[in-house]
Amino acid sequence: MRSLMLCLAVLGSTVAAMAQLTVIAVERLPLDPSGEWSQPRFSPDGSRIYVTTTEYRGIWEFDLATATARRITDDPGSGYAFSVSDDGTLLAYRRTLGAGKDRSQEIVVRRLDETEGRVVAAERKLSVPAFSGDRLVYREQPSLEKPAAPGAATVTLLGIDQTNIALLVSGKERVLDPLGTGRYVWPSLSPERTRIAAVQMERGALVSDLEGNLLALLGRCNAPSWTHDGRWIVGMDDRDDGYKVIASDLVFVSPDGMHTGRLTATEDVMEMFPDCSPVDNRIAYATLAGQIYVLTYQEEGR
């Protein structure tokens, strides 16, 4: 019996080690070729992809069913960390006006079936907005201005606060520093809302729980994004020469850091900033040349 159990354990570990993601299709979105597009993001139902420019000026919505695009706004800075409500009806963004001592910021909310948005906050410095359930939350530095209802059983990623990771958990703000170092970027909340993936600028990608306890170090996996089932994290392995990006491919890693692989390995195309569909096996990503692609994958060896 002991030998049988050992054989089964070895077989199980072999199968797990074989698990990987394999690309089965890649399609370029037919966006205006004169634009330099970046930061693709799926809608909550996976039917649309939102993009901005490499300078974060404006937000566009691409409908995957009709293969058509429309501009939501051309406001400066609006493409940086905007948020879409869970039901897909509202979009919120921060825009920056002026410069230097005249610089100010505004939070704008817009119904996606309407043509105009409304300004809900205007200050010298504001955080990027996020939806917590059906409520919009944002930070009027340095305090949280619009908290979620205290009894709401929700987890909302607020972004980065003073180089640490900021969350709302059941209406209360929580700041995480899993490595005790600060300097985090690209936080990403898992689909079941129990884990955070992020990148610490010196030590690479990591996964923590919602208390800030380190669960795993993942190595090089920048701009991490969780697959819809939470089984994998997809990111970019980008390299630079100190001045510009010279290579970038998409990689995947299991949340425990035990299994890794590459989705792309191209010399002439630099794939960056992946975003996994929340509903199926697709990944949207940008290239350094300003194009947007959608990659479809399958999982093997599961």
Backbone bond lengths (Angstrom), bond angles and torsions (degrees), N, CA, C in turn:
res aa  C-N    CA-C-N  psi(-1)  N-CA   C-N-CA  omega(-1)  CA-C   N-CA-C  phi
1 M - - - 1.470 - - 1.520 110.55 -
2 R 1.358 115.24 -41.99 1.455 118.85 179.08 1.514 110.76 -60.25
3 S 1.354 116.59 -41.72 1.466 120.89 179.92 1.515 110.68 -65.06
4 L 1.337 116.40 -40.48 1.458 120.30 179.17 1.516 110.43 -62.95
5 M 1.327 116.55 -45.14 1.463 120.02 179.16 1.511 111.44 -62.46
6 L 1.334 117.65 -38.41 1.451 121.34 177.81 1.511 110.99 -64.27
7 C 1.332 116.16 -42.51 1.467 119.76 179.11 1.521 110.87 -62.77
8 L 1.347 115.70 -42.10 1.461 119.24 178.96 1.520 111.36 -64.54
9 A 1.326 117.44 -38.18 1.462 120.91 178.46 1.514 110.86 -64.33
10 V 1.348 116.48 -43.28 1.462 120.56 178.52 1.515 110.91 -64.17
11 L 1.337 116.97 -42.00 1.454 120.78 178.14 1.515 110.98 -62.35
12 G 1.345 116.98 -42.44 1.460 120.20 179.26 1.499 112.22 -62.47
13 S 1.327 117.92 -42.22 1.461 120.70 -179.97 1.516 110.84 -68.37
14 T 1.346 117.05 -33.58 1.468 119.91 178.06 1.512 110.97 -65.73
15 V 1.343 116.20 -43.85 1.468 120.29 178.64 1.519 110.29 -62.18
16 A 1.367 116.39 -43.29 1.463 119.86 179.81 1.514 111.24 -62.44
17 A 1.349 115.37 -39.14 1.456 118.89 -178.83 1.517 112.06 -66.95
18 M 1.358 116.45 -23.94 1.461 120.23 -178.61 1.524 112.17 -83.83
19 A 1.342 117.12 -13.40 1.464 120.30 -177.89 1.520 110.53 -60.60
20 Q 1.330 115.96 132.36 1.455 120.49 179.56 1.516 109.99 -161.48
21 L 1.304 115.31 166.71 1.455 122.00 175.80 1.520 108.64 -102.56
22 T 1.333 115.46 135.11 1.457 121.66 -179.55 1.518 109.87 -124.11
23 V 1.310 117.33 132.75 1.458 122.56 179.80 1.519 110.04 -74.11
24 I 1.336 117.06 131.23 1.458 120.28 176.82 1.526 112.69 -116.89
25 A 1.328 118.11 -15.29 1.470 120.59 177.12 1.521 109.55 -162.91
26 V 1.333 115.93 148.51 1.459 123.26 174.74 1.519 107.99 -138.14
27 E 1.327 116.67 129.68 1.463 121.19 -178.19 1.518 109.79 -133.17
28 R 1.324 116.24 133.13 1.461 120.69 176.37 1.513 109.91 -86.93
29 L 1.328 117.43 134.24 1.454 120.82 177.29 1.525 109.68 -74.51
30 P 1.339 117.10 136.20 1.466 120.81 -177.99 1.533 112.35 -80.99
31 L 1.315 115.87 62.16 1.461 120.99 176.05 1.523 109.89 -83.35
32 D 1.309 116.25 164.04 1.464 122.25 179.22 1.533 109.73 -51.71
33 P 1.338 118.37 116.88 1.467 120.14 -176.38 1.520 113.97 -66.63
34 S 1.322 117.82 -14.28 1.462 119.75 178.34 1.529 111.70 -80.94
35 G 1.339 117.13 -13.21 1.457 120.81 -179.99 1.514 111.67 -86.63
36 E 1.327 116.31 153.91 1.457 122.40 173.07 1.528 106.80 -110.10
37 W 1.336 115.65 99.18 1.451 122.38 -168.71 1.521 111.38 -94.20
38 S 1.350 115.37 152.45 1.457 119.43 -177.08 1.526 110.07 -157.77
39 Q 1.340 116.07 171.05 1.462 125.00 171.39 1.529 113.60 52.99
40 P 1.329 119.79 54.15 1.468 119.78 178.92 1.522 111.35 -66.13
41 R 1.325 116.27 148.34 1.453 121.09 179.11 1.522 109.63 -147.78
42 F 1.318 117.10 128.77 1.457 121.76 177.97 1.529 110.85 -72.05
43 S 1.321 115.60 149.56 1.456 121.02 169.28 1.528 108.43 -72.70
44 P 1.342 118.50 162.40 1.464 120.23 -178.03 1.523 114.44 -57.64
45 D 1.346 118.65 -28.80 1.461 120.23 178.86 1.523 113.10 -96.17
46 G 1.341 117.22 2.34 1.455 121.59 176.69 1.513 115.46 75.58
47 S 1.326 118.38 7.00 1.466 120.68 -175.51 1.521 113.36 -88.90
48 R 1.340 116.70 -16.35 1.460 120.98 -177.62 1.521 109.71 -135.14
49 I 1.335 114.46 159.23 1.453 120.67 175.22 1.526 107.78 -127.80
50 Y 1.329 115.49 129.54 1.460 121.20 177.04 1.524 108.80 -98.42
51 V 1.315 116.60 138.55 1.457 121.58 -179.99 1.517 109.45 -135.76
52 T 1.323 114.96 162.10 1.451 121.60 173.07 1.521 107.75 -133.05
53 T 1.319 116.15 -173.59 1.460 119.57 177.52 1.526 109.19 -95.86
54 T 1.312 116.33 171.60 1.463 120.31 179.55 1.530 111.74 -64.98
55 E 1.327 117.55 -16.33 1.463 121.91 176.77 1.528 111.79 -102.35
56 Y 1.333 117.97 9.82 1.464 124.54 179.39 1.525 112.75 61.64
57 R 1.314 117.55 24.25 1.460 119.65 179.65 1.527 108.78 -94.90
58 G 1.325 115.53 106.69 1.454 120.55 176.30 1.518 113.59 94.42
59 I 1.343 114.20 161.75 1.461 122.93 177.15 1.521 107.62 -134.13
60 W 1.332 115.77 132.89 1.469 122.30 177.08 1.518 109.22 -119.90
61 E 1.322 115.93 149.01 1.458 122.49 177.43 1.527 108.97 -114.34
62 F 1.333 116.47 124.39 1.468 121.35 178.15 1.517 108.25 -109.72
63 D 1.349 115.74 121.22 1.461 122.23 178.92 1.526 108.56 -87.42
64 L 1.330 117.30 116.47 1.464 120.70 -175.81 1.527 112.39 -69.77
65 A 1.328 118.29 -28.11 1.463 121.02 -179.19 1.522 111.81 -73.12
66 T 1.329 117.15 -40.16 1.458 121.00 -176.80 1.529 112.94 -100.92
67 A 1.338 116.59 -7.45 1.473 122.31 -178.43 1.530 111.45 55.58
68 T 1.329 115.83 39.49 1.458 120.97 178.66 1.523 109.95 -122.29
69 A 1.330 115.69 151.86 1.459 121.57 -179.29 1.520 109.62 -121.85
70 R 1.323 115.19 148.44 1.460 120.43 173.30 1.520 108.57 -139.71
71 R 1.315 115.74 148.07 1.448 121.11 179.25 1.524 109.78 -86.14
72 I 1.332 115.58 127.30 1.457 120.76 176.21 1.526 110.01 -83.60
73 T 1.336 116.25 -44.61 1.458 121.66 179.32 1.516 109.03 -159.63
74 D 1.324 116.16 155.97 1.464 120.40 171.96 1.523 110.99 -116.03
75 D 1.332 116.92 21.45 1.459 121.03 -178.94 1.534 111.44 -63.36
76 P 1.331 117.51 138.77 1.467 120.31 179.01 1.527 111.79 -65.30
77 G 1.328 116.15 134.28 1.453 121.93 178.92 1.514 115.18 78.99
78 S 1.333 117.41 -2.86 1.473 120.01 -175.66 1.521 112.59 -69.18
79 G 1.320 118.03 -23.98 1.461 120.67 -177.39 1.506 114.55 -80.09
80 Y 1.335 117.50 -0.60 1.462 120.77 -178.91 1.526 109.87 -91.84
81 A 1.328 116.43 109.59 1.465 122.34 173.33 1.524 113.71 55.95
82 F 1.310 119.17 48.03 1.449 121.88 173.30 1.536 108.70 -76.73
83 S 1.323 116.23 170.01 1.463 120.87 -174.48 1.526 109.95 -135.90
84 V 1.336 115.19 142.77 1.461 122.34 176.67 1.526 107.75 -116.57
85 S 1.319 116.74 135.10 1.467 120.26 -179.37 1.518 110.79 -64.93
86 D 1.334 116.03 157.71 1.458 120.93 -175.99 1.519 112.82 -59.81
87 D 1.328 117.27 -31.50 1.470 119.65 179.55 1.524 112.57 -86.85
88 G 1.338 117.19 -0.06 1.457 121.24 175.39 1.508 115.69 75.02
89 T 1.330 117.96 12.56 1.466 119.57 -176.16 1.520 113.35 -96.84
90 L 1.341 117.77 -21.83 1.454 121.68 -175.53 1.516 111.37 -122.49
91 L 1.316 116.20 145.92 1.456 122.67 173.76 1.525 108.07 -128.86
92 A 1.331 116.38 133.58 1.464 121.35 179.50 1.518 109.10 -124.39
93 Y 1.316 115.98 141.97 1.457 119.85 178.85 1.523 110.14 -149.22
94 R 1.312 114.99 164.20 1.467 122.21 175.79 1.514 108.19 -108.90
95 R 1.312 117.07 132.63 1.457 120.21 174.96 1.522 109.34 -117.84
96 T 1.313 115.53 148.98 1.459 122.30 -177.97 1.518 109.07 -112.30
97 L 1.299 115.74 130.91 1.464 122.56 -177.64 1.517 109.79 -118.98
98 G 1.323 117.35 139.45 1.451 121.34 176.55 1.516 112.41 71.17
99 A 1.326 115.66 -170.44 1.468 121.90 -178.71 1.520 109.02 -153.55
100 G 1.333 115.82 161.05 1.455 120.48 177.77 1.515 111.68 61.94
101 K 1.324 116.47 -135.85 1.466 120.33 -177.88 1.525 112.07 -69.86
102 D 1.338 116.68 -16.37 1.459 120.62 178.66 1.527 112.59 -93.82
103 R 1.323 117.32 4.30 1.460 121.99 -177.29 1.528 110.80 -70.89
104 S 1.319 116.91 136.35 1.459 122.44 174.99 1.523 108.64 -147.01
105 Q 1.325 115.39 166.13 1.456 120.38 -179.32 1.517 110.31 -133.07
106 E 1.330 115.31 152.40 1.457 121.97 178.00 1.527 109.50 -134.62
107 I 1.329 115.99 146.33 1.457 122.63 170.74 1.518 107.05 -100.68
108 V 1.332 115.42 126.05 1.459 121.61 -179.18 1.527 108.73 -117.80
109 V 1.322 117.15 134.98 1.462 123.01 175.11 1.517 108.26 -118.14
110 R 1.316 115.28 136.34 1.464 119.07 -179.24 1.522 110.33 -138.52
111 R 1.310 115.82 133.92 1.465 120.40 168.53 1.522 107.76 -72.26
112 L 1.322 116.14 133.52 1.455 119.28 -174.29 1.531 113.16 -74.75
113 D 1.332 117.52 -9.98 1.456 120.09 174.40 1.527 111.70 -97.71
114 E 1.346 116.34 8.69 1.456 121.02 177.62 1.522 109.96 -120.87
115 T 1.316 116.43 166.92 1.464 120.65 -174.25 1.514 113.74 -99.19
116 E 1.330 117.91 -12.27 1.454 120.56 -177.95 1.522 110.69 -126.76
117 G 1.331 115.43 146.15 1.455 120.46 174.37 1.520 110.64 -102.97
118 R 1.325 116.02 177.31 1.456 120.34 177.69 1.523 109.35 -130.50
119 V 1.296 116.98 142.66 1.459 123.07 178.92 1.522 108.42 -81.93
120 V 1.337 117.26 125.26 1.463 121.31 -179.11 1.526 112.01 -109.82
121 A 1.332 117.72 -10.72 1.464 120.77 177.11 1.516 108.42 -157.75
122 A 1.324 116.27 146.26 1.463 122.20 177.79 1.519 108.20 -147.22
123 E 1.317 117.01 113.91 1.462 123.11 -179.36 1.526 108.91 -147.52
124 R 1.317 115.84 173.48 1.460 119.47 176.86 1.524 110.99 -67.32
125 K 1.340 117.06 -35.34 1.456 120.47 -179.20 1.519 110.01 -143.00
126 L 1.328 116.74 125.61 1.450 123.13 179.13 1.527 109.06 -132.99
127 S 1.331 116.12 151.38 1.463 119.23 173.70 1.523 109.51 -77.41
128 V 1.309 116.04 170.63 1.460 119.25 170.92 1.525 107.94 -70.12
129 P 1.324 118.98 148.07 1.465 121.30 -178.11 1.527 111.79 -84.06
130 A 1.332 115.15 158.22 1.465 121.18 175.28 1.512 108.12 -146.78
131 F 1.325 116.23 152.80 1.457 120.75 175.56 1.522 109.42 -96.87
132 S 1.319 115.84 132.04 1.461 122.93 175.35 1.516 106.63 -118.38
133 G 1.330 116.21 100.17 1.451 119.29 -169.33 1.515 108.39 65.30
134 D 1.328 116.84 -123.27 1.467 119.90 178.04 1.518 111.91 -102.14
135 R 1.347 117.47 11.55 1.456 121.71 -178.00 1.524 110.48 -107.44
136 L 1.311 115.51 142.70 1.455 121.09 174.94 1.523 109.14 -90.14
137 V 1.332 117.17 131.14 1.455 121.14 177.61 1.523 108.76 -123.70
138 Y 1.316 114.62 146.00 1.453 120.81 177.80 1.514 108.02 -160.13
139 R 1.304 116.60 166.72 1.449 122.11 -176.08 1.522 109.94 -113.05
140 E 1.336 114.39 123.06 1.458 120.10 168.31 1.519 105.52 -93.61
141 Q 1.313 116.49 99.35 1.462 121.63 -166.20 1.533 112.09 -48.65
142 P 1.362 117.89 133.76 1.455 126.24 4.30 1.527 114.04 -102.00
143 S 1.351 119.77 10.26 1.457 119.89 -174.10 1.521 110.79 -111.65
144 L 1.342 115.27 154.51 1.450 120.14 177.78 1.519 109.04 -72.82
145 E 1.339 115.92 123.45 1.456 119.94 -171.60 1.527 112.53 -93.01
146 K 1.307 117.35 -34.31 1.454 120.23 -175.56 1.526 110.27 -128.00
147 P 1.346 117.78 76.99 1.463 119.66 -177.72 1.523 112.07 -70.80
148 A 1.344 115.20 156.89 1.453 119.36 173.47 1.522 108.98 -72.90
149 A 1.315 115.97 163.69 1.461 119.63 178.05 1.524 109.70 -58.12
150 P 1.345 118.35 133.83 1.468 121.20 -174.58 1.517 113.83 -54.74
151 G 1.327 118.24 -32.27 1.459 119.78 -177.68 1.509 113.94 -88.10
152 A 1.315 118.36 -1.07 1.460 120.57 -175.97 1.522 110.71 -70.20
153 A 1.333 116.66 124.58 1.466 121.54 -179.50 1.524 108.75 -86.26
154 T 1.315 116.04 68.05 1.456 121.06 -177.22 1.514 110.02 -128.95
155 V 1.325 114.92 155.32 1.457 122.01 172.31 1.511 106.87 -123.43
156 T 1.321 117.09 124.00 1.453 122.46 -177.35 1.518 109.16 -128.13
157 L 1.309 116.10 130.61 1.455 121.08 175.69 1.520 108.93 -83.38
158 L 1.336 115.79 119.63 1.462 120.62 179.20 1.520 112.62 -88.97
159 G 1.338 117.18 -22.44 1.464 120.33 -179.04 1.514 111.23 116.40
160 I 1.323 116.23 -141.03 1.460 122.25 -177.40 1.532 109.37 -108.09
161 D 1.336 115.41 131.25 1.457 122.04 178.15 1.522 108.45 -124.21
162 Q 1.336 116.76 111.06 1.466 121.12 -179.69 1.529 111.06 52.89
163 T 1.297 116.65 44.01 1.476 127.93 177.83 1.526 113.84 73.79
164 N 1.340 119.21 1.46 1.459 121.70 174.40 1.528 110.19 -106.19
165 I 1.331 117.17 175.33 1.454 123.32 -174.91 1.523 108.94 -94.93
166 A 1.325 117.68 127.22 1.464 121.83 -176.37 1.527 110.61 -112.27
167 L 1.344 115.00 133.94 1.458 122.66 179.10 1.519 109.76 -130.11
168 L 1.331 114.98 160.43 1.457 121.82 160.67 1.518 106.52 -112.02
169 V 1.333 116.69 124.47 1.457 121.82 178.23 1.522 107.86 -122.62
170 S 1.327 115.61 113.55 1.475 121.15 -176.54 1.522 111.70 51.25
171 G 1.328 116.03 42.24 1.463 121.43 175.16 1.508 115.16 84.94
172 K 1.344 118.85 -3.20 1.455 121.49 -179.27 1.521 110.44 -112.79
173 E 1.321 114.88 137.25 1.466 119.72 -178.42 1.524 110.43 -74.25
174 R 1.328 115.08 140.78 1.458 121.51 178.93 1.520 108.59 -138.44
175 V 1.332 117.20 132.34 1.466 122.32 179.30 1.523 108.95 -112.56
176 L 1.326 116.80 128.06 1.460 122.59 -175.33 1.521 111.12 -110.03
177 D 1.323 115.30 141.07 1.469 122.62 174.70 1.533 107.35 -141.55
178 P 1.333 117.50 74.98 1.462 120.84 -171.00 1.524 115.23 -58.05
179 L 1.327 117.84 -32.58 1.458 120.99 -177.41 1.528 112.60 -101.56
180 G 1.328 116.83 -2.39 1.457 119.84 -178.81 1.516 113.72 69.05
181 T 1.316 116.04 25.56 1.467 121.10 -173.69 1.519 113.93 -122.87
182 G 1.345 117.64 -19.39 1.456 119.66 -170.24 1.527 111.01 67.70
183 R 1.323 116.21 -161.80 1.474 122.77 176.56 1.528 112.45 62.92
184 Y 1.346 115.32 48.33 1.461 120.06 177.21 1.528 109.93 -99.14
185 V 1.318 115.04 150.88 1.465 122.10 175.26 1.528 107.71 -141.00
186 W 1.326 115.71 163.96 1.464 123.81 172.83 1.531 113.81 54.48
187 P 1.324 120.26 51.21 1.464 119.12 175.75 1.522 111.35 -69.64
188 S 1.333 116.50 147.20 1.465 122.07 -177.98 1.525 108.58 -144.86
189 L 1.328 116.74 129.22 1.457 122.60 -177.74 1.527 109.57 -91.16
190 S 1.343 117.01 134.48 1.461 121.11 -179.28 1.525 110.42 -67.86
191 P 1.347 117.79 158.44 1.469 120.37 -175.98 1.523 113.87 -58.66
192 E 1.352 117.33 -35.89 1.456 119.46 179.89 1.529 111.99 -85.05
193 R 1.349 116.84 1.05 1.461 124.80 174.86 1.530 112.82 61.37
194 T 1.338 115.78 41.22 1.467 120.13 177.26 1.522 112.84 -122.27
195 R 1.345 117.89 -8.96 1.456 121.33 -176.93 1.526 110.10 -138.08
196 I 1.314 114.60 154.90 1.460 121.65 177.55 1.524 108.88 -122.19
197 A 1.311 116.65 131.60 1.461 121.49 167.31 1.526 107.31 -104.91
198 A 1.305 116.54 141.01 1.457 121.55 179.43 1.522 108.04 -156.88
199 V 1.331 115.73 174.95 1.461 121.55 177.65 1.515 108.50 -122.33
200 Q 1.327 115.90 125.43 1.454 121.41 170.92 1.521 106.83 -93.28
201 M 1.310 118.20 130.46 1.459 121.78 -163.57 1.518 113.92 -64.29
202 E 1.329 117.77 -22.59 1.465 119.54 177.47 1.522 112.79 -99.71
203 R 1.334 118.24 -30.42 1.461 120.95 -170.65 1.518 114.28 -110.50
204 G 1.319 118.09 -1.25 1.454 120.34 174.65 1.513 113.65 90.00
205 A 1.333 115.10 -162.10 1.460 121.36 -174.73 1.528 111.08 -76.73
206 L 1.340 114.96 153.64 1.463 121.23 -179.59 1.521 109.53 -152.23
207 V 1.324 114.84 166.37 1.458 122.15 171.92 1.519 107.96 -127.13
208 S 1.345 116.58 135.45 1.461 121.35 175.27 1.511 109.38 -131.47
209 D 1.327 116.37 165.22 1.453 119.59 171.06 1.523 109.14 -86.16
210 L 1.323 116.46 -175.84 1.461 120.04 -175.23 1.520 113.38 -77.79
211 E 1.330 116.74 -5.51 1.456 121.37 173.94 1.525 111.52 -93.04
212 G 1.332 116.84 -4.68 1.455 120.50 -177.75 1.511 113.77 89.36
213 N 1.337 117.73 11.16 1.457 121.03 176.44 1.518 110.29 -78.58
214 L 1.327 116.78 128.53 1.458 121.42 -179.61 1.521 109.88 -68.19
215 L 1.338 116.80 127.07 1.456 121.98 177.70 1.526 112.37 -102.72
216 A 1.326 116.94 -34.67 1.464 119.43 -179.02 1.516 110.29 -165.51
217 L 1.327 116.03 148.15 1.458 123.32 167.13 1.522 107.62 -99.61
218 L 1.320 116.81 133.79 1.464 121.46 -171.00 1.518 114.02 -108.68
219 G 1.318 119.07 -8.60 1.452 119.81 -175.99 1.516 111.48 82.12
220 R 1.305 116.08 -149.04 1.463 120.87 -174.25 1.530 110.41 -84.72
221 C 1.328 115.28 108.14 1.469 121.57 180.00 1.524 106.72 -157.04
222 N 1.312 116.54 75.60 1.458 122.18 -174.49 1.528 111.64 -75.51
223 A 1.332 115.54 153.76 1.467 122.94 -178.21 1.522 110.93 51.00
224 P 1.350 118.76 55.48 1.467 121.49 -173.50 1.522 112.97 -68.24
225 S 1.327 114.98 145.17 1.460 122.35 177.83 1.527 108.15 -140.01
226 W 1.338 117.74 133.42 1.467 122.44 -178.30 1.524 110.55 -80.44
227 T 1.336 116.76 139.78 1.458 119.38 169.94 1.525 108.91 -69.17
228 H 1.319 116.08 161.89 1.474 120.81 -170.76 1.526 112.63 -62.35
229 D 1.331 118.48 -25.74 1.459 120.94 179.85 1.525 113.02 -94.74
230 G 1.339 117.65 -0.58 1.451 121.66 178.23 1.515 114.55 73.81
231 R 1.342 117.92 8.81 1.466 120.93 -176.95 1.523 112.62 -85.03
232 W 1.333 117.27 -18.91 1.463 120.56 -175.81 1.517 110.29 -141.29
233 I 1.313 115.89 158.44 1.456 123.70 172.13 1.521 107.43 -122.05
234 V 1.314 116.19 128.80 1.465 122.08 -179.20 1.525 108.44 -109.13
235 G 1.306 117.19 135.64 1.459 121.21 179.19 1.509 110.88 -148.59
236 M 1.320 116.42 -167.79 1.462 120.39 179.68 1.526 109.86 -119.69
237 D 1.311 113.79 142.28 1.466 121.88 172.64 1.520 105.80 -105.36
238 D 1.332 115.59 87.47 1.456 121.19 -175.66 1.523 110.50 -103.19
239 R 1.308 116.28 142.55 1.460 122.56 -178.97 1.528 109.18 -128.21
240 D 1.339 115.54 146.24 1.458 118.94 178.02 1.521 109.47 -135.98
241 D 1.324 115.12 168.87 1.470 120.65 179.66 1.530 111.28 -104.47
242 G 1.328 116.16 16.94 1.455 121.12 -176.69 1.511 113.25 96.84
243 Y 1.336 116.00 -12.95 1.468 120.78 -179.06 1.525 112.01 -127.76
244 K 1.308 116.54 -39.07 1.462 120.05 -176.73 1.527 109.62 -147.99
245 V 1.332 115.15 160.44 1.455 121.06 177.29 1.525 108.67 -71.94
246 I 1.319 116.02 131.56 1.464 120.05 -179.31 1.526 112.22 -113.88
247 A 1.330 117.65 -13.84 1.461 121.06 177.69 1.520 108.83 -163.44
248 S 1.331 116.54 145.95 1.456 120.70 175.63 1.520 109.34 -161.50
249 D 1.323 116.23 129.55 1.462 123.26 175.56 1.514 109.28 -130.21
250 L 1.334 116.51 161.48 1.446 121.65 175.68 1.521 110.00 -89.37
251 V 1.324 116.13 135.56 1.457 122.21 179.41 1.524 109.15 -126.32
252 F 1.344 116.31 162.41 1.459 120.65 174.24 1.515 108.83 -133.28
253 V 1.337 115.21 152.36 1.452 121.48 -178.99 1.523 108.27 -149.10
254 S 1.326 117.47 143.94 1.459 120.90 174.97 1.528 108.61 -73.05
255 P 1.324 118.92 151.38 1.473 121.07 -176.30 1.527 114.69 -61.42
256 D 1.347 117.36 -18.41 1.458 119.12 175.20 1.519 112.55 -90.08
257 G 1.348 116.80 -0.88 1.451 121.67 178.27 1.512 114.87 76.96
258 M 1.345 118.29 5.81 1.461 121.22 -173.72 1.521 113.65 -83.38
259 H 1.320 117.54 -27.16 1.456 120.68 -175.01 1.526 109.75 -128.07
260 T 1.294 117.22 129.18 1.459 122.43 -177.43 1.519 110.48 -136.03
261 G 1.310 116.18 163.61 1.454 120.78 176.15 1.515 110.64 -173.70
262 R 1.322 115.60 178.07 1.462 122.46 -179.87 1.516 110.73 -114.71
263 L 1.326 115.34 138.28 1.455 121.17 172.93 1.521 111.34 -92.41
264 T 1.315 117.03 -31.55 1.461 121.02 179.25 1.524 109.20 -133.15
265 A 1.315 114.67 153.77 1.470 121.22 176.23 1.520 107.24 -152.57
266 T 1.324 115.66 73.99 1.461 121.50 -173.50 1.518 110.03 -117.04
267 E 1.307 115.70 143.38 1.462 120.73 177.84 1.527 111.84 -92.27
268 D 1.328 116.82 -29.76 1.464 120.28 -173.92 1.523 113.53 -98.14
269 V 1.350 117.46 -8.80 1.462 121.65 178.92 1.520 108.26 -126.51
270 M 1.340 116.55 134.03 1.458 121.74 178.77 1.527 108.74 -110.04
271 E 1.322 116.60 104.38 1.454 123.38 -177.46 1.528 110.00 -85.92
272 M 1.352 115.64 132.36 1.462 120.03 -173.14 1.523 111.31 -144.17
273 F 1.330 116.16 161.37 1.458 125.66 170.76 1.538 113.23 50.26
274 P 1.338 117.35 63.20 1.466 119.53 179.74 1.517 112.49 -72.36
275 D 1.325 115.92 150.55 1.460 122.04 172.79 1.518 107.51 -137.10
276 C 1.327 116.81 120.24 1.457 121.52 -177.59 1.525 110.60 -82.94
277 S 1.317 115.70 139.49 1.457 120.27 175.35 1.526 109.80 -61.68
278 P 1.338 117.48 139.24 1.467 120.02 178.25 1.513 113.91 -77.99
279 V 1.352 118.27 -2.56 1.466 120.17 -174.01 1.519 114.62 -127.15
280 D 1.335 119.49 -17.34 1.462 119.06 -176.53 1.528 110.47 -156.01
281 N 1.337 116.16 -172.36 1.462 122.84 -173.10 1.529 112.59 -87.74
282 R 1.312 116.36 60.27 1.456 120.70 176.04 1.526 109.81 -128.47
283 I 1.323 115.08 151.14 1.461 122.23 177.87 1.523 107.70 -134.34
284 A 1.320 117.17 124.59 1.462 121.52 172.84 1.524 108.06 -94.59
285 Y 1.324 116.24 142.49 1.464 119.28 177.68 1.519 109.96 -152.22
286 A 1.325 114.50 160.81 1.462 121.55 177.36 1.518 109.10 -104.33
287 T 1.316 116.07 162.52 1.458 120.82 170.68 1.520 108.54 -113.73
288 L 1.312 115.13 161.00 1.461 119.01 178.95 1.521 111.05 -62.11
289 A 1.329 117.09 -23.79 1.458 121.81 178.54 1.522 113.10 -79.77
290 G 1.351 117.31 -2.21 1.458 119.65 175.88 1.510 115.06 89.85
291 Q 1.324 118.17 24.70 1.456 122.71 176.80 1.524 109.65 -107.43
292 I 1.338 116.51 156.17 1.451 122.13 179.13 1.532 109.14 -117.56
293 Y 1.327 116.24 131.33 1.455 122.76 179.56 1.525 110.11 -123.80
294 V 1.336 115.47 156.26 1.460 122.08 170.33 1.517 108.23 -121.60
295 L 1.309 115.95 122.71 1.462 124.13 -178.56 1.533 108.13 -105.88
296 T 1.328 116.25 134.24 1.460 121.60 174.39 1.522 108.29 -108.94
297 Y 1.323 116.38 134.12 1.456 120.52 -176.63 1.530 110.65 -127.30
298 Q 1.312 115.69 164.85 1.449 121.63 168.54 1.506 109.65 -130.34
299 E 1.317 116.13 154.34 1.455 120.51 179.34 1.520 109.03 -98.82
300 E 1.318 115.93 129.39 1.457 121.47 179.29 1.515 110.20 -115.10
301 G 1.325 115.79 149.44 1.465 120.92 175.41 1.491 113.67 77.15
302 R 1.324 117.83 18.13 1.474 120.85 -178.10 1.509 110.15 -74.41
